[in-house]
């Protein structure tokens, strides 16, 4: 965990993309650590990471769904919303 934080701090200090340095550090560390733990540890880490991924995905959709009620009605544009949905389908 400290190595990931260190890569983030170094990227931020140098004025580079700290998120990208954290991403590259995570990919590199996952490749190294996955092959150096036991088979039980590998299966346990895969299950826990999948569970965490599903939980964060559910939180994101709940947050986006509830934020619909926080939209200021004066700035809401139905035509803009339709254009965005159509553009998303084509993208």
C-alpha positions in Angstrom: 0.0 0.0 0.0 2.9 2.3 0.8 4.4 1.6 -2.6 1.2 2.7 -4.4 1.0 5.9 -2.3 4.7 6.6 -3.0 4.1 6.3 -6.8 1.1 8.7 -6.4 3.2 11.2 -4.4 6.1 11.1 -6.9 3.8 11.6 -9.9 2.1 14.5 -8.1 5.4 16.1 -7.1 6.8 15.9 -10.6 3.7 17.4 -12.2 2.9 14.3 -14.0 -0.4 12.3 -14.0 -0.5 10.8 -10.6 -3.5 8.7 -11.4 -1.6 7.1 -14.4 1.5 6.4 -12.2 -0.8 4.8 -9.6 -2.4 2.7 -12.4 0.9 1.5 -13.8 2.2 0.8 -10.3 -1.0 -1.3 -9.5 -0.7 -3.3 -12.7 3.0 -4.0 -12.1 2.4 -4.9 -8.4 -0.6 -7.2 -9.2 1.5 -9.2 -11.7 4.3 -9.6 -9.3 2.2 -10.4 -6.1 -0.4 -12.7 -7.7 2.3 -15.2 -8.7 4.1 -15.1 -5.4 1.2 -16.0 -3.1 -0.3 -19.5 -2.4 -3.1 -21.0 -4.4 -5.5 -20.3 -1.5 -4.3 -16.7 -1.3 -4.8 -16.3 -5.1 -8.4 -17.6 -5.0 -9.2 -15.5 -1.9 -7.8 -12.4 -3.4 -9.8 -12.9 -6.6 -13.0 -13.4 -4.7 -12.4 -10.4 -2.5 -11.5 -8.1 -5.4 -14.6 -9.2 -7.3 -16.8 -8.6 -4.3 -15.3 -5.2 -3.8 -15.8 -4.4 -7.5 -19.5 -5.3 -7.4 -20.0 -3.3 -4.2 -18.4 -0.2 -5.6 -20.4 -0.6 -8.9 -23.6 -0.9 -6.9 -22.7 2.2 -4.9 -22.0 4.2 -8.0 -25.3 3.3 -9.6 -27.2 4.1 -6.4 -25.3 7.5 -6.1 -26.1 8.3 -9.8 -29.7 7.4 -9.3 -30.1 9.5 -6.2 -28.4 12.4 -7.8 -31.2 12.6 -10.3 -33.3 14.1 -7.6 -30.7 16.8 -6.9 -30.8 18.3 -10.4 -31.7 22.0 -10.5 -34.9 22.2 -12.5 -34.0 25.6 -14.0 -30.9 24.2 -15.8 -32.3 20.9 -16.9 -32.6 20.5 -20.6 -34.5 17.5 -22.0 -33.2 18.0 -25.5 -29.6 18.0 -24.3 -30.3 14.8 -22.3 -31.7 13.1 -25.5 -28.6 14.2 -27.5 -26.3 12.8 -24.9 -28.1 9.4 -24.8 -28.1 9.2 -28.6 -24.5 10.2 -28.7 -23.7 7.5 -26.1 -25.4 4.8 -28.2 -23.4 5.8 -31.3 -20.1 6.0 -29.3 
